[in-house]
Amino acid sequence: MGSTYSADVSEIKQRSKGIGTAVEQCKAIVPEFHRANAAHAGWWGQEGEGDDFADQVGPQVREEEEKITEALTAITNAFTGLVDAVFAEAEQTSLPQTQALDSLHQASAAAAGTGAKH
């Protein structure tokens, strides 16, 4: 008994849209993160005015903010790559069927052009 292969290409594409929604949510996180940080910027004191604590903490806060932004961007890029990969998989999965249908249409057109009955 031979094995068979089947795939629901429309379902693959539909699921990639769900991942696409996650991408859009990830993209919204970075600006929201920056807005939230702006609300408490400078709470540690005034840098460069003899406030040792502020001079130490300010650069650390900015470094952490940068690392978090980089991580969120990397996650967003990973989701974007996943969406692209799933969509490409769906296209590749449907390719043999599309090529077979094209061949049938061409053969049918050729047969009609020669007067052959099909």
VENDA-V175643 format. One line per field, one symbol per residue. phi: phi as a letter, one per 40 degrees, with the letter a starting at -180 (. if undefined). psi: psi as a letter, one per 40 degrees, with the letter a starting at -180 (. if undefined). burial: b if it has 24 or more other ideal C-beta (glycine too) atoms within 12 Angstrom, else e. Layout:
# VENDA-V175643
phi = ???
psi = ???
burial = ???
This chain:
# VENDA-V175643
phi = .ccbbaaccccccccccccdcccccccccccccccccccbcgcchbcgbgcdcccccdccccccdcccccccccccccccccccccccccccccddccccccccccccccccccgccb
psi = hiiihiigdddddddddddddddddddddddddddddddeheeeahiefegddddddddddddddddddddddddddddddddddddddddddedddddddddddddddddddeeii.
burial = eeeeeeeeeeebeeebeebeeebeebeeebeebeeeeeeeeeeeeeeeeeeeeeeeeeeebeeeeeeeeeebeeebeebeeebeebbeebeeeeeeeeeeeeeeeeeeeeeeeeeeee
